[in-house]
Amino acid sequence: MSRTKVTLIVSLIPLLACLSGCYRPLFDAGLPRNQFSQHDAARDGETPMEGKDAFGNTQPALRQRLMTN
């Protein structure tokens, strides 16, 4: 086998591995994130996952999610 063929094969293997990657997300977005999600939604309503900052950029809503009553 020539050196160019070996180089071509070795360079194509990682490329094919990257292209074939995961075709669907591991967890569905509609499923509860933890065992308390249904209870919290029934008591306090849904906790927002994202919020807007002062400039209008989307940020994780950590204060609302970590806030204790």
N, CA, C and O atoms as a Tripos MOL2 file, in Angstrom:
@<TRIPOS>MOLECULE
protein
  276   275    69     0     0
PROTEIN
NO_CHARGES

@<TRIPOS>ATOM
      1 N           0.8520   -1.1680    0.0000 N.3       1 MET1
      2 CA          0.0000    0.0000    0.0000 C.3       1 MET1
      3 C           0.9010    1.2350    0.0000 C.2       1 MET1
      4 O           1.8780    1.2980    0.7460 O.2       1 MET1
      5 N           0.5750    2.1850   -0.8180 N.am      2 SER2
      6 CA          1.4290    3.3700   -0.9220 C.3       2 SER2
      7 C           1.1960    4.3180    0.2570 C.2       2 SER2
      8 O           0.1910    4.2420    0.9640 O.2       2 SER2
      9 N           2.1440    5.1870    0.4280 N.am      3 ARG3
     10 CA          2.0980    6.1240    1.5480 C.3       3 ARG3
     11 C           0.9250    7.0950    1.4250 C.2       3 ARG3
     12 O           0.3370    7.4690    2.4390 O.2       3 ARG3
     13 N           0.5780    7.5050    0.2270 N.am      4 THR4
     14 CA         -0.5340    8.4440    0.0450 C.3       4 THR4
     15 C          -1.8690    7.7930    0.3850 C.2       4 THR4
     16 O          -2.7590    8.4480    0.9270 O.2       4 THR4
     17 N          -2.0110    6.5130    0.0700 N.am      5 LYS5
     18 CA         -3.2570    5.8150    0.4170 C.3       5 LYS5
     19 C          -3.4050    5.6940    1.9310 C.2       5 LYS5
     20 O          -4.4940    5.8800    2.4750 O.2       5 LYS5
     21 N          -2.3090    5.3850    2.5990 N.am      6 VAL6
     22 CA         -2.3520    5.2670    4.0600 C.3       6 VAL6
     23 C          -2.6840    6.6170    4.6850 C.2       6 VAL6
     24 O          -3.4920    6.6900    5.6110 O.2       6 VAL6
     25 N          -2.0720    7.6730    4.1910 N.am      7 THR7
     26 CA         -2.3500    9.0180    4.6980 C.3       7 THR7
     27 C          -3.8000    9.4010    4.4580 C.2       7 THR7
     28 O          -4.4370    9.9980    5.3260 O.2       7 THR7
     29 N          -4.3200    9.0660    3.3030 N.am      8 LEU8
     30 CA         -5.7160    9.3620    2.9840 C.3       8 LEU8
     31 C          -6.6620    8.6140    3.9100 C.2       8 LEU8
     32 O          -7.6260    9.1900    4.4140 O.2       8 LEU8
     33 N          -6.3940    7.3520    4.1340 N.am      9 ILE9
     34 CA         -7.2580    6.5470    5.0090 C.3       9 ILE9
     35 C          -7.1960    7.0630    6.4460 C.2       9 ILE9
     36 O          -8.2240    7.1790    7.1140 O.2       9 ILE9
     37 N          -5.9870    7.3700    6.9190 N.am     10 VAL10
     38 CA         -5.8290    7.8500    8.2960 C.3      10 VAL10
     39 C          -6.5010    9.2050    8.4860 C.2      10 VAL10
     40 O          -7.0090    9.4880    9.5710 O.2      10 VAL10
     41 N          -6.5140   10.0360    7.4680 N.am     11 SER11
     42 CA         -7.1660   11.3400    7.6010 C.3      11 SER11
     43 C          -8.6770   11.2550    7.4250 C.2      11 SER11
     44 O          -9.3970   12.1100    7.9400 O.2      11 SER11
     45 N          -9.1720   10.2600    6.7210 N.am     12 LEU12
     46 CA        -10.6170   10.1200    6.5210 C.3      12 LEU12
     47 C         -11.3290    9.4970    7.7190 C.2      12 LEU12
     48 O         -12.5110    9.7640    7.9360 O.2      12 LEU12
     49 N         -10.6430    8.6850    8.4860 N.am     13 ILE13
     50 CA        -11.2850    8.0190    9.6270 C.3      13 ILE13
     51 C         -11.8020    9.0330   10.6530 C.2      13 ILE13
     52 O         -12.9680    8.9310   11.0340 O.2      13 ILE13
     53 N         -11.0100   10.0050   11.1260 N.am     14 PRO14
     54 CA        -11.5740   10.9960   12.0680 C.3      14 PRO14
     55 C         -12.6720   11.8570   11.4460 C.2      14 PRO14
     56 O         -13.6240   12.2410   12.1260 O.2      14 PRO14
     57 N         -12.5390   12.1580   10.1640 N.am     15 LEU15
     58 CA        -13.5620   12.9540    9.4900 C.3      15 LEU15
     59 C         -14.8920   12.2060    9.4680 C.2      15 LEU15
     60 O         -15.9370   12.7910    9.7520 O.2      15 LEU15
     61 N         -14.8590   10.9340    9.1360 N.am     16 LEU16
     62 CA        -16.0910   10.1400    9.1250 C.3      16 LEU16
     63 C         -16.6590    9.9710   10.5330 C.2      16 LEU16
     64 O         -17.8770    9.9510   10.7100 O.2      16 LEU16
     65 N         -15.7960    9.8520   11.5230 N.am     17 ALA17
     66 CA        -16.2730    9.7330   12.9030 C.3      17 ALA17
     67 C         -16.9920   11.0070   13.3390 C.2      17 ALA17
     68 O         -18.0140   10.9390   14.0220 O.2      17 ALA17
     69 N         -16.4690   12.1620   12.9510 N.am     18 CYS18
     70 CA        -17.1160   13.4330   13.3090 C.3      18 CYS18
     71 C         -18.4360   13.6120   12.5740 C.2      18 CYS18
     72 O         -19.4030   14.1050   13.1540 O.2      18 CYS18
     73 N         -18.4890   13.2270   11.3270 N.am     19 LEU19
     74 CA        -19.7130   13.4020   10.5430 C.3      19 LEU19
     75 C         -20.8180   12.4470   10.9700 C.2      19 LEU19
     76 O         -21.9990   12.7770   10.8560 O.2      19 LEU19
     77 N         -20.4520   11.2730   11.4590 N.am     20 SER20
     78 CA        -21.4780   10.2970   11.8170 C.3      20 SER20
     79 C         -21.9890   10.4950   13.2310 C.2      20 SER20
     80 O         -23.0260    9.9190   13.5590 O.2      20 SER20
     81 N         -21.3470   11.2600   14.0870 N.am     21 GLY21
     82 CA        -21.7060   11.5900   15.4660 C.3      21 GLY21
     83 C         -23.1260   11.2770   15.8940 C.2      21 GLY21
     84 O         -23.7920   10.4480   15.2740 O.2      21 GLY21
     85 N         -23.5900   11.9160   16.9260 N.am     22 CYS22
     86 CA        -24.9380   11.7060   17.4520 C.3      22 CYS22
     87 C         -25.9660   12.3200   16.5120 C.2      22 CYS22
     88 O         -25.8200   13.4640   16.0820 O.2      22 CYS22
     89 N         -26.9780   11.5770   16.2050 N.am     23 TYR23
     90 CA        -28.0130   12.0720   15.2990 C.3      23 TYR23
     91 C         -29.2300   12.5830   16.0460 C.2      23 TYR23
     92 O         -30.1040   13.1890   15.4260 O.2      23 TYR23
     93 N         -29.3270   12.3660   17.3400 N.am     24 ARG24
     94 CA        -30.4320   12.9070   18.1220 C.3      24 ARG24
     95 C         -29.9230   13.2090   19.5280 C.2      24 ARG24
     96 O         -28.9300   12.6230   19.9610 O.2      24 ARG24
     97 N         -30.5870   14.1170   20.2490 N.am     25 PRO25
     98 CA        -30.1300   14.4400   21.6010 C.3      25 PRO25
     99 C         -30.3150   13.2570   22.5480 C.2      25 PRO25
    100 O         -31.2030   12.4270   22.3560 O.2      25 PRO25
    101 N         -29.4810   13.1940   23.5510 N.am     26 LEU26
    102 CA        -29.5330   12.0980   24.5030 C.3      26 LEU26
    103 C         -30.8070   12.1480   25.3410 C.2      26 LEU26
    104 O         -31.4410   11.1190   25.5760 O.2      26 LEU26
    105 N         -31.1820   13.3510   25.7920 N.am     27 PHE27
    106 CA        -32.3850   13.5160   26.6020 C.3      27 PHE27
    107 C         -33.3840   14.3830   25.8600 C.2      27 PHE27
    108 O         -33.0070   15.3650   25.2200 O.2      27 PHE27
    109 N         -34.6580   14.0250   25.9430 N.am     28 ASP28
    110 CA        -35.7220   14.7940   25.3070 C.3      28 ASP28
    111 C         -35.9860   16.0620   26.1210 C.2      28 ASP28
    112 O         -35.9650   16.0280   27.3510 O.2      28 ASP28
    113 N         -36.2320   17.1630   25.4430 N.am     29 ALA29
    114 CA        -36.4640   18.4390   26.1320 C.3      29 ALA29
    115 C         -37.7640   18.4270   26.9230 C.2      29 ALA29
    116 O         -37.9000   19.1970   27.8740 O.2      29 ALA29
    117 N         -38.7220   17.5810   26.5640 N.am     30 GLY30
    118 CA        -40.0020   17.5450   27.2520 C.3      30 GLY30
    119 C         -39.9920   16.7300   28.5390 C.2      30 GLY30
    120 O         -40.9370   16.8190   29.3220 O.2      30 GLY30
    121 N         -38.9590   15.9460   28.7750 N.am     31 LEU31
    122 CA        -38.8920   15.1290   29.9800 C.3      31 LEU31
    123 C         -38.5030   15.9760   31.1860 C.2      31 LEU31
    124 O         -37.8060   16.9790   31.0330 O.2      31 LEU31
    125 N         -38.9470   15.5840   32.4020 N.am     32 PRO32
    126 CA        -38.5420   16.3280   33.5960 C.3      32 PRO32
    127 C         -37.0270   16.2600   33.7840 C.2      32 PRO32
    128 O         -36.4060   15.2350   33.5030 O.2      32 PRO32
    129 N         -36.4390   17.3570   34.2620 N.am     33 ARG33
    130 CA        -34.9830   17.4070   34.4220 C.3      33 ARG33
    131 C         -34.5320   16.6800   35.6890 C.2      33 ARG33
    132 O         -33.4000   16.2010   35.7450 O.2      33 ARG33
    133 N         -35.3770   16.5910   36.6890 N.am     34 ASN34
    134 CA        -35.0490   15.8430   37.8990 C.3      34 ASN34
    135 C         -36.3410   15.3200   38.5110 C.2      34 ASN34
    136 O         -37.4220   15.5480   37.9680 O.2      34 ASN34
    137 N         -36.2380   14.6260   39.6270 N.am     35 GLN35
    138 CA        -37.4160   13.9980   40.2220 C.3      35 GLN35
    139 C         -38.3620   15.0070   40.8630 C.2      35 GLN35
    140 O         -39.4940   14.6480   41.1890 O.2      35 GLN35
    141 N         -37.9430   16.2490   41.0540 N.am     36 PHE36
    142 CA        -38.7830   17.2510   41.6930 C.3      36 PHE36
    143 C         -39.4700   18.1820   40.6990 C.2      36 PHE36
    144 O         -40.2390   19.0490   41.1130 O.2      36 PHE36
    145 N         -39.2180   18.0310   39.4180 N.am     37 SER37
    146 CA        -39.7380   18.9610   38.4130 C.3      37 SER37
    147 C         -41.2630   18.9960   38.3960 C.2      37 SER37
    148 O         -41.8540   20.0740   38.3410 O.2      37 SER37
    149 N         -41.9060   17.8330   38.4440 N.am     38 GLN38
    150 CA        -43.3700   17.8030   38.4070 C.3      38 GLN38
    151 C         -43.9530   18.4330   39.6690 C.2      38 GLN38
    152 O         -44.9500   19.1520   39.5980 O.2      38 GLN38
    153 N         -43.3420   18.1700   40.8200 N.am     39 HIS39
    154 CA        -43.8210   18.7450   42.0760 C.3      39 HIS39
    155 C         -43.6660   20.2600   42.0710 C.2      39 HIS39
    156 O         -44.5880   20.9770   42.4600 O.2      39 HIS39
    157 N         -42.5220   20.7490   41.6380 N.am     40 ASP40
    158 CA        -42.2920   22.1950   41.5920 C.3      40 ASP40
    159 C         -43.2240   22.8800   40.6080 C.2      40 ASP40
    160 O         -43.7060   23.9810   40.8770 O.2      40 ASP40
    161 N         -43.4840   22.2500   39.4780 N.am     41 ALA41
    162 CA        -44.3820   22.8380   38.4850 C.3      41 ALA41
    163 C         -45.8060   22.9150   39.0310 C.2      41 ALA41
    164 O         -46.5220   23.8750   38.7460 O.2      41 ALA41
    165 N         -46.2230   21.9200   39.8090 N.am     42 ALA42
    166 CA        -47.5690   21.9310   40.3740 C.3      42 ALA42
    167 C         -47.6930   22.9770   41.4860 C.2      42 ALA42
    168 O         -48.7420   23.6060   41.6240 O.2      42 ALA42
    169 N         -46.6440   23.1680   42.2710 N.am     43 ARG43
    170 CA        -46.6990   24.1180   43.3890 C.3      43 ARG43
    171 C         -46.4520   25.5510   42.9630 C.2      43 ARG43
    172 O         -47.2700   26.4330   43.2270 O.2      43 ARG43
    173 N         -45.3280   25.7830   42.3070 N.am     44 ASP44
    174 CA        -44.8710   27.1490   42.0480 C.3      44 ASP44
    175 C         -44.9350   27.5470   40.5860 C.2      44 ASP44
    176 O         -44.6360   28.6950   40.2560 O.2      44 ASP44
    177 N         -45.3070   26.6570   39.7170 N.am     45 GLY45
    178 CA        -45.2430   26.9440   38.2880 C.3      45 GLY45
    179 C         -43.8730   26.5760   37.7440 C.2      45 GLY45
    180 O         -42.9620   26.2380   38.5000 O.2      45 GLY45
    181 N         -43.7380   26.6450   36.4470 N.am     46 GLU46
    182 CA        -42.4810   26.2740   35.8030 C.3      46 GLU46
    183 C         -41.3730   27.2610   36.1620 C.2      46 GLU46
    184 O         -41.5960   28.4720   36.1760 O.2      46 GLU46
    185 N         -40.1980   26.7500   36.4490 N.am     47 THR47
    186 CA        -39.0310   27.5870   36.6830 C.3      47 THR47
    187 C         -38.4050   27.9070   35.3310 C.2      47 THR47
    188 O         -38.1560   26.9950   34.5430 O.2      47 THR47
    189 N         -38.1480   29.1740   35.0450 N.am     48 PRO48
    190 CA        -37.5910   29.5130   33.7280 C.3      48 PRO48
    191 C         -36.1740   28.9730   33.5770 C.2      48 PRO48
    192 O         -35.3850   29.0110   34.5220 O.2      48 PRO48
    193 N         -35.8560   28.4760   32.4000 N.am     49 MET49
    194 CA        -34.5190   27.9650   32.1190 C.3      49 MET49
    195 C         -33.5850   29.0820   31.6760 C.2      49 MET49
    196 O         -32.3900   29.0450   31.9680 O.2      49 MET49
    197 N         -34.1210   30.0700   30.9760 N.am     50 GLU50
    198 CA        -33.3060   31.1740   30.4810 C.3      50 GLU50
    199 C         -34.0140   32.4890   30.7510 C.2      50 GLU50
    200 O         -35.2410   32.5450   30.8330 O.2      50 GLU50
    201 N         -33.2310   33.5390   30.8870 N.am     51 GLY51
    202 CA        -33.7750   34.8700   31.0800 C.3      51 GLY51
    203 C         -32.9390   35.8760   30.3210 C.2      51 GLY51
    204 O         -31.8740   35.5480   29.7970 O.2      51 GLY51
    205 N         -33.4230   37.0880   30.2650 N.am     52 LYS52
    206 CA        -32.7090   38.1580   29.5640 C.3      52 LYS52
    207 C         -31.9140   38.9820   30.5740 C.2      52 LYS52
    208 O         -32.3840   39.2370   31.6820 O.2      52 LYS52
    209 N         -30.7080   39.3970   30.1870 N.am     53 ASP53
    210 CA        -29.9350   40.2950   31.0300 C.3      53 ASP53
    211 C         -30.2770   41.7420   30.6850 C.2      53 ASP53
    212 O         -31.1990   41.9900   29.9080 O.2      53 ASP53
    213 N         -29.5470   42.6950   31.2530 N.am     54 ALA54
    214 CA        -29.8410   44.1160   31.0500 C.3      54 ALA54
    215 C         -29.6990   44.5400   29.5940 C.2      54 ALA54
    216 O         -30.3070   45.5240   29.1730 O.2      54 ALA54
    217 N         -28.9080   43.8130   28.8300 N.am     55 PHE55
    218 CA        -28.6820   44.1600   27.4290 C.3      55 PHE55
    219 C         -29.5650   43.3720   26.4690 C.2      55 PHE55
    220 O         -29.4740   43.5590   25.2560 O.2      55 PHE55
    221 N         -30.4160   42.4940   26.9940 N.am     56 GLY56
    222 CA        -31.3130   41.7120   26.1570 C.3      56 GLY56
    223 C         -30.7270   40.4010   25.6720 C.2      56 GLY56
    224 O         -31.3430   39.7120   24.8600 O.2      56 GLY56
    225 N         -29.5380   40.0420   26.1590 N.am     57 ASN57
    226 CA        -28.9240   38.7720   25.7720 C.3      57 ASN57
    227 C         -29.4980   37.6460   26.6180 C.2      57 ASN57
    228 O         -29.8070   37.8430   27.7930 O.2      57 ASN57
    229 N         -29.6400   36.4690   26.0270 N.am     58 THR58
    230 CA        -30.1650   35.3170   26.7460 C.3      58 THR58
    231 C         -29.0790   34.7370   27.6430 C.2      58 THR58
    232 O         -27.9580   34.4820   27.2020 O.2      58 THR58
    233 N         -29.4320   34.5330   28.9170 N.am     59 GLN59
    234 CA        -28.5160   33.9710   29.9080 C.3      59 GLN59
    235 C         -29.2620   32.8940   30.6830 C.2      59 GLN59
    236 O         -30.4910   32.9380   30.7460 O.2      59 GLN59
    237 N         -28.5570   31.9160   31.2820 N.am     60 PRO60
    238 CA        -29.2360   30.9520   32.1480 C.3      60 PRO60
    239 C         -29.8510   31.6640   33.3490 C.2      60 PRO60
    240 O         -29.2230   32.5440   33.9380 O.2      60 PRO60
    241 N         -31.0670   31.2910   33.7110 N.am     61 ALA61
    242 CA        -31.7800   31.9420   34.8190 C.3      61 ALA61
    243 C         -31.3860   31.2780   36.1360 C.2      61 ALA61
    244 O         -32.1910   30.5900   36.7630 O.2      61 ALA61
    245 N         -30.1450   31.4930   36.5430 N.am     62 LEU62
    246 CA        -29.6380   30.8270   37.7390 C.3      62 LEU62
    247 C         -30.2580   31.3680   39.0160 C.2      62 LEU62
    248 O         -30.5360   30.5930   39.9310 O.2      62 LEU62
    249 N         -30.4830   32.6660   39.1080 N.am     63 ARG63
    250 CA        -31.0670   33.2320   40.3280 C.3      63 ARG63
    251 C         -32.4580   32.6680   40.5870 C.2      63 ARG63
    252 O         -32.7720   32.2950   41.7180 O.2      63 ARG63
    253 N         -33.2920   32.6010   39.5590 N.am     64 GLN64
    254 CA        -34.6490   32.0900   39.7310 C.3      64 GLN64
    255 C         -34.6350   30.5940   40.0360 C.2      64 GLN64
    256 O         -35.4720   30.1120   40.8000 O.2      64 GLN64
    257 N         -33.7040   29.8630   39.4540 N.am     65 ARG65
    258 CA        -33.6770   28.4200   39.6450 C.3      65 ARG65
    259 C         -33.0870   28.0200   40.9870 C.2      65 ARG65
    260 O         -33.4660   26.9920   41.5470 O.2      65 ARG65
    261 N         -32.1540   28.8290   41.5150 N.am     66 LEU66
    262 CA        -31.4970   28.4840   42.7700 C.3      66 LEU66
    263 C         -32.0930   29.1930   43.9730 C.2      66 LEU66
    264 O         -31.6890   28.9390   45.1080 O.2      66 LEU66
    265 N         -33.0560   30.0860   43.7350 N.am     67 MET67
    266 CA        -33.6530   30.8630   44.8100 C.3      67 MET67
    267 C         -34.4800   29.9590   45.7260 C.2      67 MET67
    268 O         -35.2590   29.1300   45.2560 O.2      67 MET67
    269 N         -34.3020   30.1280   47.0270 N.am     68 THR68
    270 CA        -35.1180   29.3860   47.9840 C.3      68 THR68
    271 C         -36.2620   30.2800   48.4320 C.2      68 THR68
    272 O         -36.1130   31.4990   48.5120 O.2      68 THR68
    273 N         -37.3990   29.6730   48.7210 N.am     69 ASN69
    274 CA        -38.5820   30.4470   49.1020 C.3      69 ASN69
    275 C         -38.4380   30.9470   50.4640 C.2      69 ASN69
    276 O         -39.3320   31.6240   50.9700 O.2      69 ASN69
@<TRIPOS>BOND
     1     1     2 1
     2     2     3 1
     3     3     4 2
     4     3     5 am
     5     5     6 1
     6     6     7 1
     7     7     8 2
     8     7     9 am
     9     9    10 1
    10    10    11 1
    11    11    12 2
    12    11    13 am
    13    13    14 1
    14    14    15 1
    15    15    16 2
    16    15    17 am
    17    17    18 1
    18    18    19 1
    19    19    20 2
    20    19    21 am
    21    21    22 1
    22    22    23 1
    23    23    24 2
    24    23    25 am
    25    25    26 1
    26    26    27 1
    27    27    28 2
    28    27    29 am
    29    29    30 1
    30    30    31 1
    31    31    32 2
    32    31    33 am
    33    33    34 1
    34    34    35 1
    35    35    36 2
    36    35    37 am
    37    37    38 1
    38    38    39 1
    39    39    40 2
    40    39    41 am
    41    41    42 1
    42    42    43 1
    43    43    44 2
    44    43    45 am
    45    45    46 1
    46    46    47 1
    47    47    48 2
    48    47    49 am
    49    49    50 1
    50    50    51 1
    51    51    52 2
    52    51    53 am
    53    53    54 1
    54    54    55 1
    55    55    56 2
    56    55    57 am
    57    57    58 1
    58    58    59 1
    59    59    60 2
    60    59    61 am
    61    61    62 1
    62    62    63 1
    63    63    64 2
    64    63    65 am
    65    65    66 1
    66    66    67 1
    67    67    68 2
    68    67    69 am
    69    69    70 1
    70    70    71 1
    71    71    72 2
    72    71    73 am
    73    73    74 1
    74    74    75 1
    75    75    76 2
    76    75    77 am
    77    77    78 1
    78    78    79 1
    79    79    80 2
    80    79    81 am
    81    81    82 1
    82    82    83 1
    83    83    84 2
    84    83    85 am
    85    85    86 1
    86    86    87 1
    87    87    88 2
    88    87    89 am
    89    89    90 1
    90    90    91 1
    91    91    92 2
    92    91    93 am
    93    93    94 1
    94    94    95 1
    95    95    96 2
    96    95    97 am
    97    97    98 1
    98    98    99 1
    99    99   100 2
   100    99   101 am
   101   101   102 1
   102   102   103 1
   103   103   104 2
   104   103   105 am
   105   105   106 1
   106   106   107 1
   107   107   108 2
   108   107   109 am
   109   109   110 1
   110   110   111 1
   111   111   112 2
   112   111   113 am
   113   113   114 1
   114   114   115 1
   115   115   116 2
   116   115   117 am
   117   117   118 1
   118   118   119 1
   119   119   120 2
   120   119   121 am
   121   121   122 1
   122   122   123 1
   123   123   124 2
   124   123   125 am
   125   125   126 1
   126   126   127 1
   127   127   128 2
   128   127   129 am
   129   129   130 1
   130   130   131 1
   131   131   132 2
   132   131   133 am
   133   133   134 1
   134   134   135 1
   135   135   136 2
   136   135   137 am
   137   137   138 1
   138   138   139 1
   139   139   140 2
   140   139   141 am
   141   141   142 1
   142   142   143 1
   143   143   144 2
   144   143   145 am
   145   145   146 1
   146   146   147 1
   147   147   148 2
   148   147   149 am
   149   149   150 1
   150   150   151 1
   151   151   152 2
   152   151   153 am
   153   153   154 1
   154   154   155 1
   155   155   156 2
   156   155   157 am
   157   157   158 1
   158   158   159 1
   159   159   160 2
   160   159   161 am
   161   161   162 1
   162   162   163 1
   163   163   164 2
   164   163   165 am
   165   165   166 1
   166   166   167 1
   167   167   168 2
   168   167   169 am
   169   169   170 1
   170   170   171 1
   171   171   172 2
   172   171   173 am
   173   173   174 1
   174   174   175 1
   175   175   176 2
   176   175   177 am
   177   177   178 1
   178   178   179 1
   179   179   180 2
   180   179   181 am
   181   181   182 1
   182   182   183 1
   183   183   184 2
   184   183   185 am
   185   185   186 1
   186   186   187 1
   187   187   188 2
   188   187   189 am
   189   189   190 1
   190   190   191 1
   191   191   192 2
   192   191   193 am
   193   193   194 1
   194   194   195 1
   195   195   196 2
   196   195   197 am
   197   197   198 1
   198   198   199 1
   199   199   200 2
   200   199   201 am
   201   201   202 1
   202   202   203 1
   203   203   204 2
   204   203   205 am
   205   205   206 1
   206   206   207 1
   207   207   208 2
   208   207   209 am
   209   209   210 1
   210   210   211 1
   211   211   212 2
   212   211   213 am
   213   213   214 1
   214   214   215 1
   215   215   216 2
   216   215   217 am
   217   217   218 1
   218   218   219 1
   219   219   220 2
   220   219   221 am
   221   221   222 1
   222   222   223 1
   223   223   224 2
   224   223   225 am
   225   225   226 1
   226   226   227 1
   227   227   228 2
   228   227   229 am
   229   229   230 1
   230   230   231 1
   231   231   232 2
   232   231   233 am
   233   233   234 1
   234   234   235 1
   235   235   236 2
   236   235   237 am
   237   237   238 1
   238   238   239 1
   239   239   240 2
   240   239   241 am
   241   241   242 1
   242   242   243 1
   243   243   244 2
   244   243   245 am
   245   245   246 1
   246   246   247 1
   247   247   248 2
   248   247   249 am
   249   249   250 1
   250   250   251 1
   251   251   252 2
   252   251   253 am
   253   253   254 1
   254   254   255 1
   255   255   256 2
   256   255   257 am
   257   257   258 1
   258   258   259 1
   259   259   260 2
   260   259   261 am
   261   261   262 1
   262   262   263 1
   263   263   264 2
   264   263   265 am
   265   265   266 1
   266   266   267 1
   267   267   268 2
   268   267   269 am
   269   269   270 1
   270   270   271 1
   271   271   272 2
   272   271   273 am
   273   273   274 1
   274   274   275 1
   275   275   276 2
@<TRIPOS>SUBSTRUCTURE
     1 MET1         2 RESIDUE 1 A MET
     2 SER2         6 RESIDUE 1 A SER
     3 ARG3        10 RESIDUE 1 A ARG
     4 THR4        14 RESIDUE 1 A THR
     5 LYS5        18 RESIDUE 1 A LYS
     6 VAL6        22 RESIDUE 1 A VAL
     7 THR7        26 RESIDUE 1 A THR
     8 LEU8        30 RESIDUE 1 A LEU
     9 ILE9        34 RESIDUE 1 A ILE
    10 VAL10       38 RESIDUE 1 A VAL
    11 SER11       42 RESIDUE 1 A SER
    12 LEU12       46 RESIDUE 1 A LEU
    13 ILE13       50 RESIDUE 1 A ILE
    14 PRO14       54 RESIDUE 1 A PRO
    15 LEU15       58 RESIDUE 1 A LEU
    16 LEU16       62 RESIDUE 1 A LEU
    17 ALA17       66 RESIDUE 1 A ALA
    18 CYS18       70 RESIDUE 1 A CYS
    19 LEU19       74 RESIDUE 1 A LEU
    20 SER20       78 RESIDUE 1 A SER
    21 GLY21       82 RESIDUE 1 A GLY
    22 CYS22       86 RESIDUE 1 A CYS
    23 TYR23       90 RESIDUE 1 A TYR
    24 ARG24       94 RESIDUE 1 A ARG
    25 PRO25       98 RESIDUE 1 A PRO
    26 LEU26      102 RESIDUE 1 A LEU
    27 PHE27      106 RESIDUE 1 A PHE
    28 ASP28      110 RESIDUE 1 A ASP
    29 ALA29      114 RESIDUE 1 A ALA
    30 GLY30      118 RESIDUE 1 A GLY
    31 LEU31      122 RESIDUE 1 A LEU
    32 PRO32      126 RESIDUE 1 A PRO
    33 ARG33      130 RESIDUE 1 A ARG
    34 ASN34      134 RESIDUE 1 A ASN
    35 GLN35      138 RESIDUE 1 A GLN
    36 PHE36      142 RESIDUE 1 A PHE
    37 SER37      146 RESIDUE 1 A SER
    38 GLN38      150 RESIDUE 1 A GLN
    39 HIS39      154 RESIDUE 1 A HIS
    40 ASP40      158 RESIDUE 1 A ASP
    41 ALA41      162 RESIDUE 1 A ALA
    42 ALA42      166 RESIDUE 1 A ALA
    43 ARG43      170 RESIDUE 1 A ARG
    44 ASP44      174 RESIDUE 1 A ASP
    45 GLY45      178 RESIDUE 1 A GLY
    46 GLU46      182 RESIDUE 1 A GLU
    47 THR47      186 RESIDUE 1 A THR
    48 PRO48      190 RESIDUE 1 A PRO
    49 MET49      194 RESIDUE 1 A MET
    50 GLU50      198 RESIDUE 1 A GLU
    51 GLY51      202 RESIDUE 1 A GLY
    52 LYS52      206 RESIDUE 1 A LYS
    53 ASP53      210 RESIDUE 1 A ASP
    54 ALA54      214 RESIDUE 1 A ALA
    55 PHE55      218 RESIDUE 1 A PHE
    56 GLY56      222 RESIDUE 1 A GLY
    57 ASN57      226 RESIDUE 1 A ASN
    58 THR58      230 RESIDUE 1 A THR
    59 GLN59      234 RESIDUE 1 A GLN
    60 PRO60      238 RESIDUE 1 A PRO
    61 ALA61      242 RESIDUE 1 A ALA
    62 LEU62      246 RESIDUE 1 A LEU
    63 ARG63      250 RESIDUE 1 A ARG
    64 GLN64      254 RESIDUE 1 A GLN
    65 ARG65      258 RESIDUE 1 A ARG
    66 LEU66      262 RESIDUE 1 A LEU
    67 MET67      266 RESIDUE 1 A MET
    68 THR68      270 RESIDUE 1 A THR
    69 ASN69      274 RESIDUE 1 A ASN
